[in-house]
Amino acid sequence: MVKRDPMATGKGQERLEADAIVIGGGVVGCAIASALASDRSLLLLETEKRLGEGITSRNSGVIHSGLYYAKGSLKALTCVEGNRLLYPWAAARGVGHARIGKLVVARDAEDLAALEALERNARECGAPGIELVTRDFVRAKEPTLEAAAALWCPESGIVDAVELARSFAADATAKGAALVTSARVLAIERAAAGWLLQTERGEIACAQLVNAAGLHADEVAALAGVSKYRIRPCRGDYFRLATKVRYRHLVYPVRRPGSLGLGIHLTLDLSGGARLGPDSEFVESKSDFSSREGKLPAFLEAGRRLLGDIGPGQLSYDSCGIRPKLEGQSDFVVSRDLPGLVNLVGIESPGLTASLALARRVRDLLD
């Protein structure tokens, strides 16, 4: 149980005390809170007024299979494990989701060679159900798509990312955890029994501290005395697609070497809407989500290459997200950098898919 000590600060202010604190109320932080709350008192701190309102709310909501990541990497391992764990969790708790599958399409000989390499990597990583398929298979799945071949990923899908985060948080609170929102962390100090945090809501003490602060994980780590991380914000924009074609599956291009992301692709939402995106560009700001309607020509070109003829009137600017890319590192970092401190840094895609698996790893590091 979280304790309150009204005299602890020496100023007559109340101080909260818990065995563990998780900083960050996004989908990964909420999953960690759920995993830890079973056997310790826990506080989940979130800067925003509600859980899931940071980068989780701007996530495309894709459940990945684990195609793209290096064999043995944390991204590969946690994506495959997380995919297996996520569907039953969502089904049991009524979280909106759909296992709709994904087609990664090859248009020409160069694409086909890259697609075959992707299939080999996916199989080595243990991605479930992956199959290299023909033009006829693609046409049966999506009649308007032109492709020489494709990689069919039956275990890919979509999920309501905010609903998922809040389902994790609900599980944590049912186990006794407490949520504190509007609680930006201002300072972190080592203390005799662990850690002392100054927040916008007051002082909080704990023995174990987990930093799952997303875009700001490097800043939180630095507050705790670990200054080796630097996050480079990488923006991705989306355009809404208005079309009479009713797509049933996610459609991705073959990833080209050296690209920042997976390429502009077709994502679907649970209401049947379709979007193209995201693209990828490094930016200076972690908080600039302003419209980028001027990207329309580039999105038209990418959309036509992927889906065929799309008119300018069929695309309208939708939204953007910002990924927390870690400088000098392409993999996730989940590290026990100091006694009682675990930092999760660079948790970009496939962080949503991997959330339950990442939570298990954090629990293992702390136990």
Backbone hydrogen bonds, N-H to C=O, Kabsch-Sander energy under -0.5 kcal/mol:
donor,donor_aa,acceptor,acceptor_aa,energy
3,K,17,E,-2.7
5,D,15,R,-3.0
8,A,5,D,-1.1
9,T,13,Q,-0.8
10,G,7,M,-1.1
15,R,5,D,-1.7
16,L,203,E,-2.0
17,E,3,K,-2.6
18,A,205,A,-2.2
20,A,41,S,-1.9
21,I,208,Q,-2.2
22,V,43,L,-2.7
23,I,21,I,-0.5
23,I,210,V,-3.1
24,G,22,V,-0.7
24,G,45,L,-3.2
30,C,26,G,-2.6
31,A,27,V,-1.6
32,I,28,V,-2.3
33,A,29,G,-2.3
34,S,30,C,-2.1
35,A,31,A,-2.0
36,L,32,I,-2.2
37,A,33,A,-1.9
39,D,36,L,-1.1
43,L,20,A,-2.0
44,L,178,A,-2.6
45,L,22,V,-3.0
45,L,43,L,-0.6
46,E,180,V,-2.3
52,G,25,G,-2.1
53,E,50,R,-1.0
57,S,54,G,-1.0
58,R,55,I,-0.9
59,N,56,T,-1.5
63,I,157,G,-3.0
64,H,62,V,-0.8
73,S,70,A,-2.4
77,L,73,S,-2.6
78,T,74,L,-2.6
79,C,75,K,-1.8
80,V,76,A,-2.1
81,E,77,L,-2.0
82,G,78,T,-2.6
83,N,79,C,-2.5
84,R,80,V,-1.5
85,L,81,E,-1.6
86,L,82,G,-2.5
87,Y,83,N,-1.1
89,W,85,L,-1.5
90,A,86,L,-2.8
91,A,87,Y,-2.5
92,A,88,P,-2.3
93,R,89,W,-1.5
94,G,90,A,-0.5
94,G,91,A,-0.7
95,V,90,A,-2.1
98,A,158,I,-2.4
100,I,98,A,-1.4
101,G,156,S,-2.7
102,K,153,C,-1.4
103,L,250,L,-2.7
104,V,151,L,-2.2
105,V,103,L,-0.7
105,V,252,Y,-2.7
106,A,149,A,-2.8
112,L,108,D,-2.3
113,A,109,A,-2.0
114,A,110,E,-1.7
115,L,111,D,-2.6
116,E,112,L,-2.3
117,A,113,A,-1.7
118,L,114,A,-2.1
119,E,115,L,-2.3
120,R,116,E,-2.0
121,N,117,A,-2.2
122,A,118,L,-2.7
123,R,119,E,-2.4
124,E,120,R,-2.2
125,C,121,N,-1.9
126,G,122,A,-0.6
126,G,123,R,-0.8
127,A,122,A,-2.5
130,I,127,A,-0.8
131,E,152,W,-1.8
133,V,131,E,-0.6
133,V,150,A,-3.2
135,R,148,A,-0.6
138,V,134,T,-2.1
139,R,135,R,-2.6
140,A,136,D,-1.9
141,K,137,F,-1.7
142,E,138,V,-3.6
145,L,142,E,-1.9
147,A,145,L,-0.6
148,A,106,A,-2.7
149,A,106,A,-1.2
150,A,133,V,-1.9
151,L,104,V,-2.2
152,W,131,E,-3.4
152,W,150,A,-0.6
153,C,102,K,-2.8
153,C,151,L,-0.5
155,E,128,P,-0.6
156,S,153,C,-1.5
157,G,63,I,-1.8
158,I,98,A,-2.3
159,V,61,G,-2.3
160,D,96,G,-2.6
161,A,159,V,-1.0
164,L,160,D,-2.4
165,A,161,A,-2.4
166,R,162,V,-2.4
167,S,163,E,-1.8
168,F,164,L,-1.9
169,A,165,A,-2.1
170,A,166,R,-2.4
171,D,167,S,-1.8
172,A,168,F,-2.2
173,T,169,A,-2.6
174,A,170,A,-2.0
175,K,171,D,-1.0
175,K,172,A,-0.5
176,G,173,T,-1.5
177,A,172,A,-2.4
178,A,42,L,-2.4
180,V,44,L,-2.9
182,S,48,E,-2.6
183,A,46,E,-2.5
186,L,198,Q,-3.3
187,A,198,Q,-1.6
188,I,223,L,-0.5
189,E,196,L,-2.6
191,A,194,G,-2.7
194,G,191,A,-1.4
195,W,206,C,-3.5
196,L,189,E,-2.6
197,L,204,I,-3.6
198,Q,187,A,-2.7
199,T,197,L,-0.6
199,T,202,G,-2.1
200,E,184,R,-1.8
202,G,199,T,-1.6
203,E,14,E,-0.5
204,I,197,L,-2.6
205,A,16,L,-2.6
206,C,195,W,-2.5
207,A,18,A,-0.7
207,A,19,D,-1.2
208,Q,19,D,-2.3
209,L,340,G,-3.5
210,V,21,I,-2.8
211,N,342,V,-3.0
212,A,23,I,-2.4
212,A,210,V,-0.8
216,H,213,A,-2.2
217,A,214,G,-1.8
220,V,216,H,-2.3
221,A,217,A,-2.4
222,A,218,D,-1.9
223,L,219,E,-1.9
224,A,220,V,-1.4
225,G,222,A,-1.5
226,V,221,A,-2.8
227,S,225,G,-0.7
232,R,325,K,-3.7
234,C,323,R,-2.2
235,R,233,P,-0.5
235,R,281,E,-2.8
236,G,321,G,-2.7
238,Y,319,S,-2.8
239,F,276,L,-2.5
240,R,316,S,-3.1
241,L,274,A,-2.7
242,A,240,R,-0.6
242,A,314,Q,-3.2
243,T,241,L,-0.7
247,Y,245,V,-1.0
250,L,101,G,-2.1
251,V,266,L,-1.5
252,Y,103,L,-3.0
254,V,105,V,-0.8
259,S,256,R,-1.8
265,H,277,G,-0.9
266,L,251,V,-3.1
267,T,265,H,-0.6
267,T,275,R,-2.6
269,D,273,G,-2.1
272,G,269,D,-1.8
274,A,241,L,-0.6
275,R,267,T,-2.6
276,L,239,F,-3.0
277,G,265,H,-2.1
279,D,237,D,-0.7
281,E,235,R,-1.7
283,V,233,P,-2.4
289,F,287,S,-1.0
295,K,292,R,-1.9
296,L,293,E,-1.7
299,F,295,K,-2.1
300,L,296,L,-2.7
301,E,297,P,-2.2
302,A,298,A,-2.2
303,G,299,F,-2.7
304,R,300,L,-2.5
305,R,301,E,-2.0
306,L,302,A,-1.6
307,L,303,G,-3.3
308,G,303,G,-0.5
308,G,304,R,-1.5
314,Q,311,G,-2.2
315,L,312,P,-1.2
316,S,240,R,-1.8
318,D,238,Y,-2.5
319,S,238,Y,-1.0
321,G,236,G,-2.6
323,R,234,C,-3.3
325,K,232,R,-1.3
325,K,323,R,-1.4
327,E,230,R,-2.9
327,E,325,K,-0.5
329,Q,326,L,-1.6
333,V,345,V,-1.9
334,V,332,F,-0.5
335,S,343,N,-2.5
337,D,335,S,-1.4
338,L,341,L,-1.0
341,L,338,L,-2.6
342,V,209,L,-2.4
343,N,335,S,-2.8
344,L,211,N,-2.5
345,V,333,V,-2.2
345,V,343,N,-0.6
348,E,346,G,-2.0
351,G,348,E,-2.4
354,A,350,P,-2.6
355,S,351,G,-0.6
355,S,352,L,-1.2
358,L,354,A,-3.0
359,A,355,S,-2.1
360,R,356,L,-1.6
361,R,357,A,-1.7
362,V,358,L,-2.3
363,R,359,A,-2.2
364,D,360,R,-2.2
365,L,361,R,-2.0
366,L,362,V,-1.8
367,D,363,R,-1.8
